[in-house]
Every structure is written in structure tokens, then in C-alpha cells.
């Protein structure tokens, strides 16, 4: 197999509009399914595509915690839109950065993937995805999280190593679209929980405690970030 440097710099021709449109439609359907999903009960297979966003969400907490000098104890994914990261936080500022990183990471990662895909760096997107899953494995302590991390890493690695070019492109573009939009359903749940008056232990509540800024403001900021990322990524992804 080519060296890591060669893989990260390998460029491929832009895919046709069919692949880009199909993967964008897939992400759109996943968002609609997520928005329509009941609070309890059976969830569709498409809904489970949000595991990708959840892994990057928790990975965002873990990465910023490491960069801020904290200690990550465990990362756990409990469902397609639920999980947790346990860490020792060195300071209040680090706590704010770590708390904000969760919902920010998937759309920013999606925008980064879009920038790479625009330059034809499909192999780099897949290689970096596999590397991100290896990073998460370091903090994985339960079977469900291990299965989710291993599945995403295996898909990225197999697409990079053995898939025909059209399938490799499809996997990379689907990942970019899904990351850009995956947190919409989760943020919708945060909003609904607040309207129902339910007690909150989510990222917005943690940030409100650290900063005194209401949780709704943080949720609105994450929604705005998603909108900005999608608006910047669309012209990069559309051929």
C-alpha cells in the first residue's frame, strides 16, 4: 500500500453529479427520518446513519479535551444520537471549549471533508476518517462503541483499499454530507426537551452553567454553525 504521505496527497477526478446528488439525497433523507423519529420506539435503519455524527461529536469532546490539557477517561456511544465523554477538565475555559466542541465538530469536519473533496483528495478523507476512529478506539471501553467505531473505520479503510472508484467516491461524499447535517436531529431534541420543561444534562446546559449564557443561545449558535457550514460546503461538493 502507498505511504501515508502519498495517500493524503493522491488526487482523483471529480465524480459525476449522480454520485454527488445521490449522497446528498441520502443525507437529506436521514435528516428527515431523524426529525420524524419518535422519542421512544423502533428506529429505522436510516436513522442509525447518525452514529457517524455521534462518533465525531464525542470525538470532538475528546480531541479538545486532550488539546486543552485534560484527561479523557472514556468515550461511549449509546445510540444513533446519544453518547457521552468522561474526562478530567483542567479549567473552566477548557470546560467551555470541550462543551462547545461536541455539536461543532461534525459540521466542521464535514466542511473540512468538502474542502478536501473539492481538491480531489478522496483518499485523504477516507484515510483521515480511519485515523479518527483509531483515536476514538483509545478511549473506547464498551462493546457498542467499539462496534460503531470499528464499523466506520472498516468502511473507510476498505473503501480506500479495495473499493472501485465510484464506490470510494460515494462513501467519501456520503460522509461529508452526513457530517454536515447529522446534528440537526440532535439539536431538535435539545429544543423539544426545553419546551417540555425536562431537566437538562446536555452540552447546552453544561455551557450555560459555565458561562451564564442560556442554553437556547448555545443551541441557536450550533444551528447557525450548521447552516454556515452547509452553505460553504455546497459549492465545494457540487461539481
C-alpha positions as CSV (number, residue, x, y, z in Angstrom):
1,X,0.0,0.0,0.0
2,X,1.2,3.5,-0.7
3,X,2.8,5.5,2.1
4,X,0.6,7.7,4.3
5,X,2.0,10.8,2.7
6,X,1.2,9.6,-0.8
7,X,-2.4,8.6,0.2
8,X,-3.0,12.0,1.7
9,X,-1.8,13.7,-1.4
10,X,-3.4,11.4,-4.0
11,X,-6.0,13.2,-6.2
12,X,-8.7,11.6,-8.2
13,X,-11.1,13.0,-10.9
14,X,-14.3,14.7,-9.7
15,X,-17.2,12.3,-9.6
16,X,-20.3,12.8,-11.7
17,X,-23.3,14.7,-10.5
18,X,-25.2,11.5,-10.0
19,X,-22.9,10.4,-7.1
20,X,-23.0,13.8,-5.5
21,X,-26.8,14.2,-5.8
22,X,-27.4,10.6,-4.6
23,X,-25.3,11.1,-1.5
24,X,-26.8,14.5,-0.8
25,X,-30.3,13.0,-1.1
26,X,-29.3,10.2,1.3
27,X,-28.1,12.8,3.9
28,X,-31.4,14.7,3.4
29,X,-33.5,11.6,4.0
30,X,-31.5,10.8,7.1
31,X,-32.2,14.2,8.5
32,X,-35.9,13.9,7.7
33,X,-36.1,10.5,9.3
34,X,-34.2,11.9,12.4
35,X,-36.6,14.8,12.7
36,X,-39.6,12.5,12.4
37,X,-38.3,9.8,14.8
38,X,-40.4,9.2,17.9
39,X,-38.8,9.8,21.3
40,X,-39.1,6.1,22.1
41,X,-39.8,3.0,20.0
42,X,-38.3,1.4,17.0
43,X,-35.9,3.4,14.8
44,X,-35.3,2.9,11.1
45,X,-32.0,1.7,9.6
46,X,-31.5,5.2,8.0
47,X,-31.8,6.8,11.4
48,X,-28.8,4.8,12.5
49,X,-26.6,6.6,10.0
50,X,-26.4,9.3,12.7
51,X,-24.0,7.1,14.5
52,X,-21.3,8.7,12.3
53,X,-22.2,12.2,13.6
54,X,-22.3,10.9,17.2
55,X,-18.9,9.4,16.9
56,X,-17.5,12.7,15.6
57,X,-19.4,14.6,18.3
58,X,-17.9,12.6,21.1
59,X,-14.6,12.6,19.3
60,X,-14.8,16.4,19.3
61,X,-15.1,16.5,23.1
62,X,-12.2,14.0,23.4
63,X,-9.9,15.8,21.0
64,X,-10.4,19.3,22.5
65,X,-10.0,17.8,26.0
66,X,-6.6,16.3,25.0
67,X,-5.5,19.6,23.3
68,X,-6.7,21.6,26.4
69,X,-4.6,19.5,28.7
70,X,-7.4,17.4,30.1
71,X,-7.5,13.7,30.6
72,X,-10.1,11.6,28.6
73,X,-11.3,8.6,30.7
74,X,-13.9,7.1,28.4
75,X,-15.9,7.7,25.3
76,X,-19.3,6.0,25.0
77,X,-21.9,5.9,22.3
78,X,-25.3,4.7,23.5
79,X,-27.4,5.3,20.4
80,X,-27.5,7.0,17.0
81,X,-27.8,10.4,18.6
82,X,-26.7,9.8,22.2
83,X,-23.4,9.3,23.9
84,X,-21.0,10.7,26.5
85,X,-17.4,11.6,27.1
86,X,-15.9,11.3,30.5
87,X,-12.8,13.4,31.2
88,X,-11.0,15.4,33.8
89,X,-11.3,19.1,32.9
90,X,-8.3,21.3,33.9
91,X,-10.0,24.7,33.9
92,X,-13.3,26.5,33.3
93,X,-12.1,27.7,29.9
94,X,-11.2,24.2,28.9
95,X,-14.7,23.1,30.0
96,X,-16.3,25.7,27.8
97,X,-14.2,24.7,24.8
98,X,-14.8,21.0,25.4
99,X,-18.5,21.5,25.8
100,X,-18.9,23.6,22.7
101,X,-16.8,21.2,20.6
102,X,-19.3,18.3,20.5
103,X,-22.0,19.8,18.3
104,X,-19.5,21.9,16.4
105,X,-17.2,19.0,15.4
106,X,-19.4,17.1,12.9
107,X,-20.3,20.2,10.7
108,X,-16.8,21.5,10.8
109,X,-15.4,18.0,9.9
110,X,-18.0,17.9,7.1
111,X,-16.8,21.2,5.8
112,X,-13.2,20.1,6.0
113,X,-14.1,16.9,4.1
114,X,-15.8,19.1,1.5
115,X,-12.7,21.2,1.0
116,X,-10.6,18.1,0.5
117,X,-13.1,16.5,-1.9
118,X,-13.2,19.8,-3.9
119,X,-9.5,19.3,-4.5
120,X,-10.0,15.7,-5.5
121,X,-8.5,14.3,-2.2
122,X,-10.9,11.5,-1.8
123,X,-8.3,9.1,-0.4
124,X,-7.3,11.7,2.3
125,X,-10.9,11.9,3.5
126,X,-11.1,8.2,3.9
127,X,-7.6,7.9,5.5
128,X,-8.3,10.7,8.0
129,X,-11.7,9.1,8.9
130,X,-9.9,5.8,9.6
131,X,-7.3,7.7,11.7
132,X,-10.1,9.4,13.7
133,X,-11.6,6.0,14.5
134,X,-8.3,4.8,15.7
135,X,-8.1,7.8,18.0
136,X,-11.6,7.0,19.4
137,X,-10.6,3.4,20.0
138,X,-8.1,4.5,22.6
139,X,-10.9,5.7,24.8
140,X,-13.5,3.0,24.0
141,X,-14.5,0.8,26.9
142,X,-17.8,-0.8,25.9
143,X,-18.9,-3.2,23.1
144,X,-21.5,-0.9,21.4
145,X,-19.0,1.9,21.0
146,X,-16.3,-0.5,19.8
147,X,-18.7,-1.9,17.2
148,X,-19.7,1.5,15.9
149,X,-16.1,2.8,15.8
150,X,-14.8,-0.4,14.2
151,X,-17.6,-0.4,11.6
152,X,-16.9,3.2,10.5
153,X,-13.2,2.6,10.5
154,X,-13.6,-0.6,8.5
155,X,-15.8,1.0,5.9
156,X,-13.4,3.9,5.4
157,X,-10.4,1.6,5.2
158,X,-12.0,-1.0,2.9
159,X,-13.3,1.8,0.6
160,X,-9.8,3.3,0.5
161,X,-8.0,0.0,-0.1
162,X,-10.3,-2.1,-2.3
163,X,-13.4,-0.3,-3.5
164,X,-13.9,0.7,-7.1
165,X,-13.5,4.4,-7.7
166,X,-17.3,5.1,-7.9
167,X,-17.9,3.4,-4.6
168,X,-14.9,5.1,-3.0
169,X,-16.2,8.5,-4.1
170,X,-19.7,7.6,-2.9
171,X,-18.5,6.7,0.6
172,X,-16.4,9.9,0.9
173,X,-19.2,12.2,-0.4
174,X,-21.8,10.5,1.8
175,X,-19.6,11.0,4.8
176,X,-19.2,14.7,4.1
177,X,-23.0,15.3,3.6
178,X,-23.9,13.2,6.7
179,X,-21.4,15.1,8.9
180,X,-22.6,18.4,7.7
181,X,-26.2,17.6,8.7
182,X,-26.1,14.9,11.3
183,X,-26.5,17.2,14.3
184,X,-29.8,18.7,13.2
185,X,-31.9,15.9,14.7
186,X,-29.9,16.0,18.0
187,X,-30.3,19.8,18.4
188,X,-34.1,19.4,17.7
189,X,-34.2,17.1,20.7
190,X,-32.5,19.6,22.9
191,X,-35.1,22.2,21.9
192,X,-38.0,19.9,22.5
193,X,-36.7,18.9,25.9
194,X,-36.6,22.5,26.9
195,X,-40.1,23.2,25.7
196,X,-41.3,20.2,27.7
197,X,-39.6,21.5,30.8
198,X,-37.5,18.4,31.3
199,X,-34.3,18.5,33.4
200,X,-31.2,19.0,31.2
201,X,-27.8,17.4,31.5
202,X,-26.8,18.1,27.9
203,X,-24.0,20.2,26.4
204,X,-26.0,23.3,26.3
205,X,-26.9,23.0,30.0
206,X,-23.2,22.5,30.8
207,X,-22.2,25.5,28.8
208,X,-24.9,27.6,30.5
209,X,-23.6,26.6,33.9
210,X,-20.0,27.5,32.9
211,X,-20.8,30.8,31.2
212,X,-24.2,32.0,32.4
213,X,-25.3,32.2,28.7
214,X,-28.7,30.4,28.3
215,X,-28.8,27.0,26.7
216,X,-31.0,28.2,23.9
217,X,-28.3,30.7,22.8
218,X,-25.8,27.8,22.5
219,X,-28.3,25.7,20.6
220,X,-29.0,28.6,18.2
221,X,-25.3,29.1,17.7
222,X,-24.9,25.4,16.8
223,X,-27.8,25.7,14.3
224,X,-26.2,28.8,12.8
225,X,-22.8,26.9,12.6
226,X,-24.5,24.1,10.7
227,X,-26.2,26.5,8.3
228,X,-22.9,28.3,7.7
229,X,-21.0,25.0,7.1
230,X,-23.6,23.7,4.7
231,X,-23.7,27.0,2.8
232,X,-19.9,26.9,2.4
233,X,-19.7,23.2,1.6
234,X,-22.4,23.0,-1.0
235,X,-20.4,24.8,-3.8
236,X,-17.4,22.8,-2.9
237,X,-19.2,19.4,-3.2
238,X,-21.4,20.2,-6.2
239,X,-19.5,19.6,-9.4
